[in-house]
């Protein structure tokens, strides 16, 4: 029997088979797990097919004491999150009565709460994410092209070509998450990407065709696809009917996918994500490490067309940078130095302007913050390089 559940952390509604009392289930959106109180199949108000009329919906609304700080941040970052959650619960497929349409503005999920992080390997060195729907909202308000905005903040044109060929619109994409794994003995980083949609595709085969995906079965009996990841051979899994995860190394897909949130990532990476604004629609964060001696750093610097980056990273242990668009575009970056003395030295020598705009600099122990208005024409990569120490 299929029942309707509501996540107490992000208010997302979703369907699944009936479970016994106190069984823990994972939210397909934010990755958090929670215990089901009572047998949903036997709760008052549920019909035989597991749907719930409006009178039974009170049993699915979590109490305020269950909300964690990350959910509070999500509510503060966009009042619309409540409306979107209610829309997903009372959608036309599971409830026969008419409901109000969802609000036009999409909620921005705080970095650590983005569900796609669950699919990144535990040894991820660099994580980044894009949330297209809040960007589309901003673009509509400012009468700009949302695709142009995404291109300007560093989203590869090839990605848009894939979505266009598959008939996927920006408003159908909930979030895109990526990770780079920089090994100490390999100049080529491993890459993992996850794409999470708002709802299942009407034509999933069209998307698989664009990815040149070929289905196969692993030695352990798992179903996978061989696919093309921007010219790199990759393997792909479908953890849900609206999610796709691709990795250049199939071993990065061997772990348990989903239900882990960001808690399995390194402490250094999670500390970097905590520095980011909850309103960040595009962001990048790194773990705490020595970056100048990693073979893959030279490779990444080449991709960014900045060969001097390894030298500039000698006194940097971690970087976090995020772009927020509401109420006005802003970029905020954090750099972690080896110690407080190095942090102070950097703050004293950092430029007070970037791209002709004033920069606000702050210190917090071994962390330095750099904040300025954001010009989409400068791009995210320009923001990253502008915030790194000079030679």
QUIGI-V764281 format. One record per helix or strand. SS is the DSSP state (h for helix, s for strand). FROM is the first residue (numbers start at 0). TO is the last residue. If there is no record, write none. Layout:
# QUIGI-V764281
SS/FROM/TO + SS/FROM/TO
This chain:
# QUIGI-V764281
s/1/5 + s/12/16 + s/23/25 + s/32/34 + h/39/41 + s/45/45 + s/51/51 + h/53/59 + h/63/65 + h/68/76 + h/79/88 + h/110/112 + h/114/118 + s/125/129 + h/131/141 + h/145/151 + h/156/165 + h/169/171 + s/172/180 + s/189/196 + h/203/209 + s/213/216 + s/222/228 + s/231/239 + s/242/246 + h/249/252 + h/266/274 + s/281/285 + h/294/302 + h/308/311 + s/317/323 + s/329/335 + h/339/348 + s/352/353 + s/356/363 + s/366/372 + h/379/386
